[in-house]
Every structure is written in C-alpha cells, then in structure tokens.
Amino acid sequence: MANKVNLLHGQLVVPDQPIIPFIEGDGIGKDITGPSQKVIDAAVAKAYGNSRKIIWKEVLAGEKAFAQTGTHLPDETLEAFKEYLIGIKGPLTTPIGEGIRSLNVALRQTLDLFVCLRPIRWFKGVPSPVRYPSLVDMHIFRENTEDIYAGIEYMAGEEKTKKFRDFLINEMGVTNIRFPETSSFGIKPVSQEGSERLIRAALEYAIKRDLPSVTIVHKGNIMKFTEGAFKNWGYNLAENEFGSKTFTWRQYEKIKAERGKMDADKALNDAKKAGKIIVKDVITDAFLQESLLRPFDYSVIATMNLNGDYISDQLAAMVGGIGISPGANINFKNGYAIFEATHGTAPNIAGTGQANPGSLILSGVMMLEYMGWDVAAEHVYDAMEHTFSKRRVTSDLYVQMEGATLLSTTEFADEIIKNIH
Ligand code: NAI
C-alpha cells in the first residue's frame, strides 16, 4: 500500500516513493526508455533530494512480451496499471493477426482512458514551420473511446454488410447510399455521456490552470446529430455545470440577437475581465487553418476522436514534430493514466542511437505534473530548453537546424541532465 498511488475522494494521493509500471516498447522503445528514466530520476533528485524517488517496475507488452509469454498483452500488465493507477509506455508495434486491432487501443479501452491529452508547447530554439511559434500554447483533449474509432465496420460484399444495408434501406427508409451494392459501412457512436465527460475534463483542466478558453472543434455543420450534438452538449454543460466560471459563444450570440452587438461585446469583455473561461466552437477545417494563422486565439481544445487524431499531428508539427510531442491517456474520474511517447516504433532507426527521447521524456514530465511533482517537472522543461537553445540535438532536429551539434539518444539525455540546475 505504502508505495501505491491512490485516488481518495477524487484526489490523487502520491506516496514519496511511488511504484510506476512502465512498458519499454518495441523498436526505438528500447533506445529511449532508459535514458528518459534517467532524466526524470535526475530531476526528481534535484527537486526533492532523497525525500522522493520513483520506483520503476517493468511490465511487459509488445514483442518483448510475446517472446517471453506468448502473448502481446499479458493480463499481469493490465493488472499492474490498475493496481498502481498510473504508468508510462514506449511505442508498440501493432501485432498482425492476433485479434487485437492495436495494443494501444486495447489498453485505452480496458482502462477506459477517455481523454487523450496532448499539450503543444514550443521550446525556444526548436525549428518550426510557423512564423511565431512562441505564441503556440495549446492543450488538446481528444475523446478516446467513441466516434468512428469504435471499430464498428462492415466490409463491402460480406453477408453482414448486405444485411445491414438492407436494414437501412428497407427498415430505416434510407435512400441516399450512392452505390449500395459495393459500399462498406462504418458506424460513428457519439454519446451525451461520453461527450460530457471529455468536455468536463477539459473545462476543469482550464479552470485549474487558469487558461483563457476552451474551444470545441467539430464538423457539426455536416454531421449534425453526432458532431453537432457534441458541440451542443458541450455548450449545455459549460452553461449549466460551470455557469459561474464560463462565458459561452452561444450566450454571446443570444445577447447579440436580443440586445445588439454592443451589449454582446460588453458582456464578453466583462467576462474576460472577471477571469471567466471563454467557451467557443470552430468547425474542424477552419480550425486547421486558424490554428496555423492565429495560434494565440486557442488554448484548450476539446474534440472528438478522429478530429483529434488529425489535429494532434498538425499541432505537433508546429512545435518540432512527433519526436518531442508528449501525450497521455487519462480517465479523470478514476485517476487511471498512461503517459506515452506519441510516435511509433521507428523501425528504420531502431538500435542506431538516432532516436530523439524527447517525446518520452516530456510524457514523463506530464506524469510528474499529474502527480503534483511540479518542481521536478519545471527542472526538465528548463534543462530541455537550455539544451535546445545550445543547438545540441538528435538527428531529427539536427537536419533542420543550422550550426547544430549532433548528439545520440543517450548523449542528448545526458546533456539535459547536465543542464538541470
Ligand atoms: P513512426 O512514428 O514509428 O515513424 C515515422 C517517422 O518518424 C520515421 O521516419 C521515424 O524514423 C521517425 N521517428 C519517429 N519517432 C522518432 C523519434 N523519437 N526520433 C526520431 N525520429 C523518429 O511511425 P510508423 O513508421 O508509421 O509506425 C511504425 C510502427 O509503430 C507501426 O507498427 C505502428 O503501428 C506503430 N505505432 C505505435 C504507436 C504507439 O505505440 N503509440 C504510435 C504510432 C505508430
């Protein structure tokens, strides 16, 4: 008990020496896991001396698990994440032909990790394709359990598909399937409960961190009862559950229609002055453009599974790419969380010492923040920024930076440790 992270009355209780399960991962997972843990350990030691320490506990998944146990995702691994509440993982190869679509999806579903959280923050010195990367500071809340990703799909030509098509046409009166004989189908479940818990987590996060806005990103103009409903449930939630702390764009529009633009602008300004969170919405395609042109208009983003997938990679590219983009899958209700590198196993560079451990290190930093070990987290941020500003980087960033020094995976991690002051 003494070394377990717990959830008590909705609050995380973290012992001074928590046991943290970790999955090494396949491919470059082996290269980046050890160096990343070394950086996290050094930051914790710097911040808290001997009084706090992470006890790393390896659990198996992926190819290593298959070699040792004959299965890619042993039950003990899932049990360990349940028992210790939070953990961290490297990338995993998606196994072919074992009845599992993806190990990551299996982990998310088993633990019901309904938020995929991706903070998008620029480090001084990192090459960026946008003109003012210092103005990029966004936090993506991607819904992780619903939408077209539920995996309910029917392949064209199969018996079930014909049955489903006939049901749609004969029972539901559907007339607009363009090529009924050769169509595949996919189902997009989106629930009020699932949407609300995601948007609630985004609002609570914004409140806790004093962030200016939450933007609901959706394609509700086309998919009215799924994406449109997501937006409306979000606005209802913001107004009904967080009314004293938010001002919504819907309220703005209502005042404008009833009393004119001047009154609406005044209400918006008053809300901003009072420190209220502005809740607004944007259509996904417009968001992809706007986030490039006016990144400073966006802070917390709440969005559905597929939109979130696209958005995460575009925003990651704005601040240096997947090599340094961290992520976490979290159930904000029961506290379960798995922090993870967002990139894949990069088989093309595995074992060469070229991999950037930044994504996994920063995922570890998110974990420290989640645990409330903020001083240690800040140490890593500062040291990493210092390392980038000296242009001492791994090969992915080296090719984009003039006058840079090329470091291997372990040299880069050691350099960060050296810069922890
Ligand atoms: P990938 O992310 O592994 O590689 C894409 C490109 O980015 C490659 O050129 C690679 O060398 C480079 N790259 C990735 N991480 C890097 C790092 N840390 N430092 C420097 N360069 C890096 O994506 P890919 O090739 O599509 O997938 C390979 C395998 O990984 C597949 O089996 C896939 O299913 C799996 N995958 C696993 C994920 C996870 O476990 N979260 C996420 C994405 C893919």
Residues whose N, C-alpha, C, O or C-beta is under 5 A from the ligand:
A	BS01	NAI	G90 P91 L92 T93 T94 G323 A341 T342 H343 G344 T345 A346 P347 N348 I349 Q354 A355 N356 D396
